[in-house]
Amino acid sequence: MINIDTYTGASFPLKNRIGRLVWGIVYVVFFRYSPRPLHQWRSFLLRCFGAKIGKGVHVYPQVTIWAPWNIEIGDYSGIANGVNLYSQGHISIGKKVVISQDSYVCTGTHDYTDRGFPLKTKPIKIEDKVWIATKCFIHPGITVGEGAVVGACSVVTKSLPPWMICSGNPCLPIKKRILT
């Protein structure tokens, strides 16, 4: 049994913590304040830290990324200013995906049933041609199906089916997405 009042164990190994420290410095000095059109520069920086970034990706300068080595972004996807990719676990973003301003993609949670309250990570997969509108929250362990649209301010607590328009808190499928 762990005494939570005296527990000081780290959730991540030293290598991870050092990597995040170095990334934090690079992020502030070279990423966050880079001019908006320099998407290739930011993609280069992310690749230097182990992210898998496709061609034509637009990651804007005020996107917050916890651990780039846990990020995969497919070709021609865009991640808007204010998005937080809380990548304690793996985040996979498909091709031609748009994640709009102030959305939060969160892979980390805690086991609240354990006295030690340990960190748990669950991967998130956002499939091709998805649009996540502004101010959405994506819970750990979620898959957003291909072509789905997640309405503004939605809270995604369960995986979403492909080619559906979904919205709400909790986010639910509303109707089929039909392209013309």
C-alpha positions as CSV (number, residue, x, y, z in Angstrom):
1,M,0.0,0.0,0.0
2,I,1.3,3.5,-0.9
3,N,0.9,6.4,1.5
4,I,-0.2,9.2,-0.9
5,D,0.9,11.8,1.6
6,T,4.6,10.7,1.2
7,Y,4.6,9.2,-2.3
8,T,7.2,11.0,-4.5
9,G,7.6,8.5,-7.4
10,A,7.9,10.1,-10.8
11,S,5.3,9.1,-13.5
12,F,7.9,9.3,-16.3
13,P,11.5,8.2,-16.5
14,L,14.4,10.7,-16.3
15,K,15.0,10.5,-20.1
16,N,11.4,11.6,-20.7
17,R,11.6,14.5,-18.2
18,I,14.9,15.7,-19.7
19,G,13.4,15.5,-23.2
20,R,10.4,17.5,-22.1
21,L,12.8,20.1,-20.5
22,V,14.8,20.5,-23.7
23,W,11.6,20.5,-25.8
24,G,10.2,23.2,-23.6
25,I,13.2,25.5,-24.2
26,V,13.1,24.8,-28.0
27,Y,9.3,25.4,-28.0
28,V,9.6,28.8,-26.3
29,V,12.7,30.0,-28.2
30,F,12.0,28.6,-31.7
31,F,8.5,27.3,-32.0
32,R,5.9,29.5,-30.2
33,Y,7.0,32.9,-31.5
34,S,7.9,31.8,-35.0
35,P,5.9,33.7,-37.7
36,R,2.6,32.1,-38.6
37,P,3.5,31.1,-42.2
38,L,6.6,29.0,-41.1
39,H,4.7,25.7,-41.0
40,Q,7.7,23.8,-42.5
41,W,10.0,25.2,-39.8
42,R,7.7,24.1,-37.0
43,S,7.3,20.7,-38.7
44,F,11.1,20.4,-38.9
45,L,11.3,21.2,-35.1
46,L,8.7,18.6,-34.3
47,R,10.5,16.0,-36.4
48,C,13.7,16.7,-34.6
49,F,12.0,15.6,-31.4
50,G,10.6,12.4,-32.9
51,A,7.2,13.5,-34.2
52,K,6.0,11.9,-37.4
53,I,4.8,14.7,-39.6
54,G,3.4,14.3,-43.1
55,K,3.8,16.7,-46.0
56,G,1.8,20.0,-46.2
57,V,1.0,19.9,-42.4
58,H,0.1,23.3,-40.8
59,V,0.9,23.4,-37.1
60,Y,0.4,26.9,-35.9
61,P,2.8,28.6,-33.5
62,Q,0.6,28.7,-30.5
63,V,-0.2,25.0,-30.4
64,T,0.9,23.4,-27.1
65,I,2.5,20.0,-27.4
66,W,3.5,18.1,-24.3
67,A,5.8,15.4,-26.0
68,P,6.4,15.6,-29.7
69,W,7.7,12.1,-29.9
70,N,4.2,10.9,-29.1
71,I,2.6,12.7,-32.0
72,E,1.8,11.5,-35.6
73,I,0.2,13.9,-38.0
74,G,-0.8,12.9,-41.6
75,D,-0.5,14.8,-44.8
76,Y,-2.3,18.1,-45.2
77,S,-3.7,18.3,-41.7
78,G,-4.0,21.6,-39.8
79,I,-3.7,22.2,-36.1
80,A,-4.9,25.7,-35.1
81,N,-3.6,28.2,-32.5
82,G,-4.7,27.4,-29.0
83,V,-4.9,23.6,-29.5
84,N,-3.4,21.6,-26.7
85,L,-2.0,18.2,-27.8
86,Y,-1.5,16.7,-24.3
87,S,0.5,13.8,-25.6
88,Q,1.5,11.9,-22.5
89,G,0.4,8.9,-24.6
90,H,0.3,8.5,-28.4
91,I,-1.9,10.8,-30.5
92,S,-2.4,9.8,-34.1
93,I,-4.0,12.4,-36.4
94,G,-4.9,11.3,-40.0
95,K,-4.6,13.0,-43.3
96,K,-6.7,16.1,-44.1
97,V,-7.7,16.6,-40.5
98,V,-8.6,20.0,-39.1
99,I,-8.4,20.6,-35.3
100,S,-9.8,24.1,-34.6
101,Q,-8.8,26.7,-32.1
102,D,-8.7,26.0,-28.4
103,S,-9.5,22.2,-28.6
104,Y,-7.8,19.9,-26.1
105,V,-6.7,16.4,-27.1
106,C,-5.8,14.6,-23.8
107,T,-4.2,11.2,-23.5
108,G,-3.5,11.3,-19.8
109,T,-5.8,10.5,-16.8
110,H,-5.4,8.9,-13.4
111,D,-6.6,5.7,-11.8
112,Y,-8.9,7.3,-9.1
113,T,-9.6,3.8,-7.7
114,D,-6.0,3.3,-6.7
115,R,-4.7,4.9,-3.5
116,G,-1.5,6.0,-5.3
117,F,-3.6,7.8,-7.9
118,P,-1.2,6.6,-10.7
119,L,-1.1,8.2,-14.1
120,K,-2.7,6.2,-16.9
121,T,-2.3,7.0,-20.6
122,K,-4.6,5.9,-23.4
123,P,-3.9,6.6,-27.1
124,I,-6.1,8.8,-29.2
125,K,-6.7,8.2,-32.9
126,I,-8.3,10.8,-35.1
127,E,-8.8,9.3,-38.5
128,D,-8.6,10.9,-42.0
129,K,-10.8,13.9,-43.1
130,V,-12.1,14.7,-39.5
131,W,-13.0,18.2,-38.5
132,I,-12.8,18.9,-34.7
133,A,-14.5,22.3,-34.3
134,T,-13.4,24.9,-31.8
135,K,-13.1,24.3,-28.0
136,C,-13.7,20.5,-28.1
137,F,-12.3,18.2,-25.4
138,I,-11.2,14.7,-26.6
139,H,-10.9,12.2,-23.7
140,P,-8.1,9.6,-23.4
141,G,-8.6,6.4,-25.4
142,I,-11.0,7.8,-28.1
143,T,-11.1,7.1,-31.8
144,V,-12.8,9.7,-34.0
145,G,-13.9,7.8,-37.1
146,E,-13.0,8.9,-40.7
147,G,-14.9,11.9,-42.0
148,A,-16.6,12.7,-38.7
149,V,-17.3,16.3,-37.7
150,V,-17.2,17.1,-34.0
151,G,-19.3,20.2,-33.2
152,A,-18.0,23.2,-31.3
153,C,-17.6,22.9,-27.5
154,S,-18.3,19.2,-27.6
155,V,-16.9,16.8,-25.0
156,V,-16.0,13.5,-26.6
157,T,-16.2,10.7,-24.0
158,K,-16.8,7.8,-26.3
159,S,-15.4,6.9,-29.7
160,L,-17.3,8.4,-32.7
161,P,-18.5,6.6,-35.8
162,P,-17.2,7.5,-39.3
163,W,-19.0,10.0,-41.5
164,M,-21.3,11.4,-38.8
165,I,-21.8,14.9,-37.5
166,C,-21.5,14.6,-33.7
167,S,-22.0,17.2,-31.0
168,G,-22.8,17.9,-27.4
169,N,-21.7,17.1,-23.8
170,P,-21.4,14.2,-24.0
171,C,-20.8,14.2,-27.7
172,L,-23.2,12.0,-29.6
173,P,-23.8,11.3,-33.3
174,I,-26.6,13.5,-34.7
175,K,-26.8,12.8,-38.5
176,K,-24.8,11.5,-41.4
177,R,-22.2,13.7,-43.0
178,I,-22.9,13.9,-46.7
179,L,-20.5,15.6,-49.1
180,T,-21.8,17.3,-52.2
